[in-house]
C-alpha cells in the first residue's frame, strides 16, 4: 500500500490548480468534471475537487464546503521559503505568518490560498 494523494474540496478546482501552477510552479492537470491534480515532484499528488463533485462521492450525512473551520493543511517544503512565500502572496494568497526562523533552525510560514486551503510553507527540517 502507498499514499497516493490528498483531495481538497474547493469552490473551483481549476482555479486552485492554476494558483499552484502560478505560485509554486507545480504542473497541473484539469479534468472537465470539476476535478484537478497537481504534481508535487514525487509520486504523491494534491488533488482538488469542486464541492459538488465531493458531495457525489461522500455519504449523504457529510457536507463539503461552507465551514470556517480548517479541515486540511498542506505542508510544502522549500529551499527558498521567502521567495516562494512572496510569489504565493503575489498570486493571491493571504499571508497568515511571515517566514520566520524557528528555534530548531527551520524557516516556517503560513498562507491561506484563495480557495481557503491553509499552507505550511517551510524549509526542510535538519535533524
DAJO-V35299 format. One record per backbone hydrogen bond with DSSP energy under -0.5 kcal/mol. NH is the residue of the N-H (numbers start at 1). CO is the residue of the C=O. Records with the same first field share a line. If there is no record, write none. Layout:
NH->CO  CO
//
This chain:
6->45
8->6  47
9->7
10->49
16->12
17->13
18->14
19->15
20->16
21->17
22->18
23->19
24->20
25->21
26->20
29->37
31->35
34->31
35->31
36->48
37->29
38->46
39->27
40->44
42->44
45->4
46->38
47->6  45
48->36
49->8
50->34
51->10
53->50
54->50
55->51
56->52
57->53
58->54
62->59
71->69
74->118
76->74  120
78->122
84->80
85->81
86->82
87->83
88->84
89->85
90->86
91->87
92->89
93->88
94->112
95->93
96->110
97->110
100->108
102->106
105->102
108->100  106
109->121
110->97
111->119
112->94
113->111  117
116->113
118->72
119->111
120->74
121->109  119
122->76  120
123->107
126->124
127->125
//
